[in-house]
Amino acid sequence: MEILRTSFLLLSIGGAWKPRGWRGVKAFLYYIYQYSIIFANHVFIISGVLDLQFKNIDTHVLIDNLTLLMAMVIGRQKIACFISKREDIKSIIDSFKKAPFKPISSEEEVIARRFDGIAKSIFVSYTGTILCAATLFSGSREGVMDPPYHLPYSGWFPYNYTNPKIYWATAGLQMYGIYSTAAVDLAFDPLMSAVFCHLCAQIHILKHRFGVMVTKLEDVSRLKDNMAAQECQLTAEWVEYHIDVITLIKFMNKIFSSIIFVQYTVSSVILCTLAFLMSHTKGLSMEFVGYSGFLTTKCFQVFLPCFCADMLTYELLNITSGIYGSNWFNLSNSLRKSVVIIMSKCHKPILITSSFFIVLNLESFTKIIKLAYTIYNVLP
């Protein structure tokens, strides 16, 4: 849960998440801060669109501007997702602290800590990559600045910004929009990955509880004390927990489906444009290094949800192995029939999808890389 707290802190810095417990003046001030970030984000996007030129086109400049605008659109969608679906996201996070998802034994706590460690490793590696890439890209943009004539990022503004004070105010607004969006980017993917890891932990706990249930039923069968009633009760509790886990996974998929779709599709286009820009930029120049950092970031952003979704799908299919590895053969005939039904239900794969037609897994990641390379080959 530590990673979730860190991610929400970054989201708060990026203006996408009001800290819990903030009421009154604190909440009012945070909403002002949030609206200022939304304003800066939209000003950046609108000014960038207005600055696009389709006459006497410089292909390199046009694609450079479009690439940055598409990245900002992804950030804007992430902010909108957290603001509009705040209550749904809170319910998912809170559910991990309540029954039946809360660990109830030392063995289950060990399982939860193991997947917390995986989430932490993802957070550290992702954060390090993003920060390095952002530093390189920002450094490459500083070379473009020529105060008070050229802003760090292209944009059309309905006023003359050659006055030094106006220039630095405008440049500051652009940087404000960029860095706040970067903070949301920095938090969103590790947060979603941490939720995936916690769901994988729940599946392992589910398998552990099945083994515990079988052990209890073996003891009950020896005592032969109200055996049928206890079999029904323990089996029903496990089945309800299984249903709750599946429901939570589907609910999580529903919440993040739209933003995953936007990030998946737009990032695939950005990969193509970045490859084009790098091929038309002098090697080892600061601009080339900046594009390289940007490309690494986008590859990581596409890979991470695909990897975590693939891991979750594998764990779901692996429930049957956990059930089969228990002493199910010591159960009564009626309960063994129930186990067969449970295993048949577990064989049905639950896929993490985005807008119904994109399935997130490692195969999807390889497809998007191949598609990006194919599109790059047909670019002039």
Secondary structure, 3 states (H helix, E strand, C coil): CHHHHHHHHHHHHCCCCCCCCCCHHHHHHHHHHHHHHHHHHHHHHHHHHHCCCCCCCCHHHHHHHHHHHHHHHHHHHHHHHHHHCHHHHHHHHHHCCCCCCCCCCHHHHHHHHHHHHHHHHHHHHHHHHHHHHHHHHHHHHHCCCECCCECCCCCCCCCCCCCHHHHHHHHHHHHHHHHHHHHHHHHHHHHHHHHHHHHHHHHHHHHHHHHHHHHHHHHHHHHCCCHHHHHHHHHHHHHHHHHHHHHHHHHHHHHHHHHHHHHHHHHHHHHHHHHHHHHCCCCCCHHHHHHHHHHHHHHHHHHHHHHHHHHHHHHHHCHHHHHHCCCHHHCCHHHHHHHHHHHHHHCCCCCCEECCCEECCHHHHHHHHHHHHHHHHHCC
